[in-house]
Amino acid sequence: MSETTLVKIADEDGIRVITLDHESRNNPFSAAMEDSIRRALREADQDDTVGAIVVTGGEGRSFSAGGDFNEVKNLTGGDDVDRWIDRVTELYAAVLRVSKPTVAAVDHYAIGMGFQFALMFDWRVVATRAEFRMPELRHGIGCSMGGTILNYVVGFSTMQKIIYECDGIPAARARDFGFVNELVEPPLLLARSKAVARQLAGYPRASWRATKVAVGQGLLDLLHETADRSKAVHRVAFTDRSAQQHFARVLGAKYQGAAAAQ
């Protein structure tokens, strides 16, 4: 798939809407998808005609169901894991570095990396049918970065419940946990997200930007501080090969073919 097809860009009254456009309606994070998102965020932040940014998975599609198993299945537990964690860290940091207001419009699934990615935004508008999930430990994948982010956002005990239970979190429950700002019916999701973005874009820019840097720097620093620990955790997980067993169950013959080619 060409990089140019991985996100769609649209502007409306100063609001830049970035739509994730992977060929799968679940919008998994491939390396090309991550590159496209980082580039789109950077360009929007540098464009003086853009006042705020909305990121959506698209109508009737998931925000993101997490990492692309077709790529992650190839990790061996060596330096490739380190490069992957660096990529993930830079994806999240790219959202936090945007000086303009950012709004995540979340529908259907936000799983694993998709869940964590949503937590990087200034505001989260979520469809009532959406579901969040951090299932890594159940599948033999480390959850050190997800746990660190959740601990920062919602606190230690709630983080423990989410990453240890590995269960789906309905949108209403997610709001109770404190990481969802607004719930709306699915047909209203994008319109409400743009309305919030427009409201935030109406604030004086200098004070907004200075405040956003001040309050967001802690999480940005934490991402980089935890990167080495996350690399160590994922090296253990992928060396143990529990994760690969999960990928084999999910991908079936596609996984077996890739394994035979290695």
C-alpha positions as CSV (number, residue, x, y, z in Angstrom):
1,M,0.0,0.0,0.0
2,S,1.3,3.4,-0.9
3,E,2.1,5.8,1.9
4,T,-0.1,8.4,0.3
5,T,-3.2,6.3,0.9
6,L,-2.7,5.6,4.6
7,V,-4.3,8.9,5.8
8,K,-6.9,11.2,4.2
9,I,-6.7,14.9,4.8
10,A,-9.6,17.4,4.8
11,D,-9.9,21.0,6.0
12,E,-13.1,22.6,7.3
13,D,-13.2,26.1,8.7
14,G,-9.7,25.9,10.1
15,I,-10.0,22.3,11.4
16,R,-7.7,19.7,9.9
17,V,-9.3,16.3,9.9
18,I,-6.9,13.4,9.5
19,T,-8.6,10.1,8.7
20,L,-6.7,6.9,9.2
21,D,-7.1,4.9,6.0
22,H,-5.5,1.5,6.2
23,E,-6.9,-1.1,3.9
24,S,-8.2,-2.9,7.0
25,R,-11.2,-1.2,8.6
26,N,-9.5,-1.9,12.0
27,N,-6.7,0.6,11.1
28,P,-3.7,-1.4,12.5
29,F,-0.5,0.5,13.0
30,S,2.0,-0.6,10.4
31,A,5.3,1.3,10.0
32,A,3.9,3.0,6.9
33,M,0.8,4.1,8.8
34,E,2.9,5.5,11.6
35,D,5.0,7.4,9.2
36,S,1.9,8.8,7.5
37,I,0.4,9.9,10.8
38,R,3.6,11.6,12.0
39,R,4.0,13.5,8.7
40,A,0.3,14.6,8.7
41,L,0.5,15.9,12.3
42,R,3.7,17.8,11.6
43,E,2.3,19.4,8.4
44,A,-0.9,20.4,10.2
45,D,1.0,21.9,13.1
46,Q,3.1,23.9,10.7
47,D,0.2,25.1,8.6
48,D,-0.9,28.6,9.8
49,T,-4.4,28.1,8.3
50,V,-5.0,25.1,10.7
51,G,-6.3,26.0,14.1
52,A,-6.9,22.5,15.5
53,I,-6.6,18.8,14.5
54,V,-9.1,15.9,14.6
55,V,-7.9,12.4,14.1
56,T,-10.5,9.7,13.3
57,G,-10.6,6.1,12.1
58,G,-13.2,6.9,9.5
59,E,-16.9,6.4,9.2
60,G,-17.9,2.9,10.4
61,R,-14.3,2.0,11.1
62,S,-12.2,1.4,14.2
63,F,-10.0,4.2,15.6
64,S,-7.2,1.6,15.7
65,A,-7.1,-2.1,16.8
66,G,-3.4,-1.7,17.6
67,G,-0.2,-2.9,16.1
68,D,-0.2,-4.6,12.7
69,F,0.3,-8.3,13.4
70,N,1.6,-8.8,9.9
71,E,4.6,-6.8,10.9
72,V,4.9,-7.5,14.6
73,K,4.8,-11.3,14.0
74,N,8.3,-10.9,12.6
75,L,9.9,-9.6,15.8
76,T,12.5,-12.0,17.2
77,G,13.4,-10.4,20.5
78,G,16.6,-8.7,19.4
79,D,17.4,-5.3,18.0
80,D,14.2,-5.4,15.9
81,V,12.3,-5.0,19.2
82,D,14.3,-1.9,20.1
83,R,13.6,-0.3,16.7
84,W,9.9,-1.1,17.1
85,I,9.7,0.5,20.5
86,D,11.5,3.6,19.2
87,R,8.9,3.8,16.4
88,V,6.0,3.5,18.8
89,T,7.5,6.1,21.2
90,E,8.0,8.5,18.3
91,L,4.4,8.0,17.1
92,Y,3.0,8.9,20.6
93,A,5.5,11.8,21.0
94,A,4.4,13.2,17.6
95,V,0.9,13.8,19.0
96,L,2.2,15.3,22.2
97,R,4.5,17.7,20.4
98,V,1.6,19.2,18.3
99,S,1.2,22.8,19.7
100,K,-2.4,23.1,18.5
101,P,-5.4,21.5,20.0
102,T,-5.8,17.8,19.1
103,V,-9.0,15.8,19.3
104,A,-9.4,12.0,19.0
105,A,-12.7,10.9,17.5
106,V,-12.9,7.2,18.7
107,D,-15.4,4.7,17.2
108,H,-15.5,0.9,17.4
109,Y,-12.2,-0.4,18.7
110,A,-9.2,1.3,20.4
111,I,-7.0,-1.7,21.3
112,G,-3.4,-1.8,22.6
113,M,-1.5,0.8,20.6
114,G,-4.8,2.2,19.4
115,F,-5.9,2.7,23.0
116,Q,-2.5,4.3,24.0
117,F,-2.5,6.5,20.9
118,A,-5.9,7.9,21.9
119,L,-4.5,8.9,25.3
120,M,-2.0,11.2,23.7
121,F,-4.7,13.7,22.5
122,D,-5.9,16.8,24.3
123,W,-9.5,15.6,24.1
124,R,-11.3,12.4,23.4
125,V,-14.8,12.3,21.9
126,V,-16.0,8.7,21.9
127,A,-18.9,6.9,20.2
128,T,-21.2,5.1,22.6
129,R,-20.6,1.8,20.9
130,A,-16.8,2.1,21.1
131,E,-14.7,-0.3,23.2
132,F,-11.2,0.1,24.6
133,R,-8.9,-2.8,25.5
134,M,-5.4,-3.5,26.6
135,P,-5.1,-7.3,26.1
136,E,-1.3,-7.6,25.7
137,L,-0.6,-9.7,28.8
138,R,-3.3,-12.3,27.8
139,H,-1.5,-12.7,24.5
140,G,2.1,-12.9,25.8
141,I,3.0,-9.4,24.8
142,G,4.5,-7.0,27.3
143,C,2.4,-4.1,28.5
144,S,5.0,-1.9,30.1
145,M,4.4,1.2,28.0
146,G,0.7,0.9,28.2
147,G,0.8,0.5,31.9
148,T,3.1,3.5,32.3
149,I,0.8,5.7,30.2
150,L,-2.3,4.5,32.0
151,N,-0.7,5.0,35.4
152,Y,0.0,8.6,34.4
153,V,-3.5,9.2,33.0
154,V,-5.8,7.4,35.4
155,G,-3.7,6.3,38.4
156,F,-2.1,3.1,39.6
157,S,-5.0,0.9,40.7
158,T,-7.1,1.7,37.6
159,M,-4.1,0.9,35.5
160,Q,-3.7,-2.4,37.2
161,K,-7.3,-3.3,36.6
162,I,-7.1,-2.5,32.9
163,I,-3.8,-4.2,32.0
164,Y,-4.2,-7.3,34.3
165,E,-7.9,-8.1,33.4
166,C,-7.2,-7.6,29.7
167,D,-11.0,-7.2,29.2
168,G,-12.9,-4.9,26.9
169,I,-14.0,-1.6,28.4
170,P,-17.3,-0.2,27.0
171,A,-17.3,3.5,26.3
172,A,-19.5,4.4,29.3
173,R,-17.1,2.5,31.6
174,A,-14.2,4.3,30.0
175,R,-15.8,7.6,30.9
176,D,-16.2,6.5,34.5
177,F,-12.4,5.6,34.5
178,G,-11.7,9.2,33.4
179,F,-10.0,8.8,30.1
180,V,-13.0,9.7,27.9
181,N,-14.1,13.3,27.8
182,E,-17.4,13.0,26.0
183,L,-19.7,10.3,24.8
184,V,-21.9,10.8,21.7
185,E,-24.0,8.6,19.4
186,P,-22.0,7.3,16.5
187,P,-23.7,9.5,13.8
188,L,-22.7,12.6,15.8
189,L,-19.0,11.6,16.4
190,L,-17.2,13.6,13.8
191,A,-19.4,16.7,14.0
192,R,-19.0,16.9,17.8
193,S,-15.2,16.3,17.5
194,K,-14.9,19.2,15.0
195,A,-17.0,21.4,17.3
196,V,-14.7,20.7,20.2
197,A,-11.7,21.3,18.1
198,R,-13.2,24.6,16.9
199,Q,-13.9,25.7,20.5
200,L,-10.3,25.0,21.5
201,A,-8.9,26.6,18.4
202,G,-10.8,29.8,19.4
203,Y,-8.6,30.3,22.5
204,P,-5.7,32.7,22.2
205,R,-2.9,30.7,20.7
206,A,0.0,31.9,22.7
207,S,-1.5,31.0,26.1
208,W,-2.8,27.7,24.7
209,R,0.6,26.7,23.3
210,A,2.5,27.7,26.4
211,T,0.1,25.8,28.7
212,K,0.0,22.7,26.5
213,V,3.8,22.5,26.6
214,A,3.9,22.9,30.3
215,V,1.2,20.3,31.2
216,G,2.2,17.8,28.5
217,Q,6.0,17.8,29.0
218,G,5.7,15.3,31.9
219,L,4.1,12.6,29.8
220,L,6.5,13.3,26.9
221,D,9.4,12.9,29.3
222,L,7.9,9.7,30.7
223,L,7.6,8.1,27.3
224,H,11.2,8.5,26.7
225,E,12.2,7.5,30.2
226,T,10.2,4.2,29.9
227,A,11.4,3.3,26.4
228,D,14.5,1.3,27.6
229,R,12.4,-0.6,30.2
230,S,9.8,-1.3,27.5
231,K,12.5,-2.7,25.2
232,A,13.7,-5.0,27.9
233,V,10.2,-6.3,28.6
234,H,9.4,-6.9,24.9
235,R,12.7,-8.6,24.3
236,V,11.7,-11.1,27.0
237,A,8.2,-11.5,25.7
238,F,9.3,-12.1,22.1
239,T,12.2,-14.4,23.0
240,D,9.8,-16.5,25.0
241,R,7.6,-16.8,21.8
242,S,4.3,-16.6,23.6
243,A,3.4,-13.6,21.5
244,Q,4.2,-15.5,18.3
245,Q,1.9,-18.3,19.4
246,H,-0.9,-15.7,19.6
247,F,-0.1,-14.4,16.2
248,A,-0.2,-17.9,14.8
249,R,-3.7,-18.4,16.2
250,V,-4.9,-15.1,14.8
251,L,-3.2,-15.2,11.4
252,G,-3.3,-18.9,10.7
253,A,-1.7,-19.9,7.4
254,K,-0.5,-16.4,6.8
255,Y,1.7,-16.7,9.9
256,Q,2.9,-20.1,9.0
257,G,4.0,-18.9,5.6
258,A,6.0,-16.0,7.1
259,A,7.6,-18.3,9.6
260,A,8.7,-20.8,7.0
261,A,10.3,-17.9,4.9
262,Q,12.5,-16.8,7.8
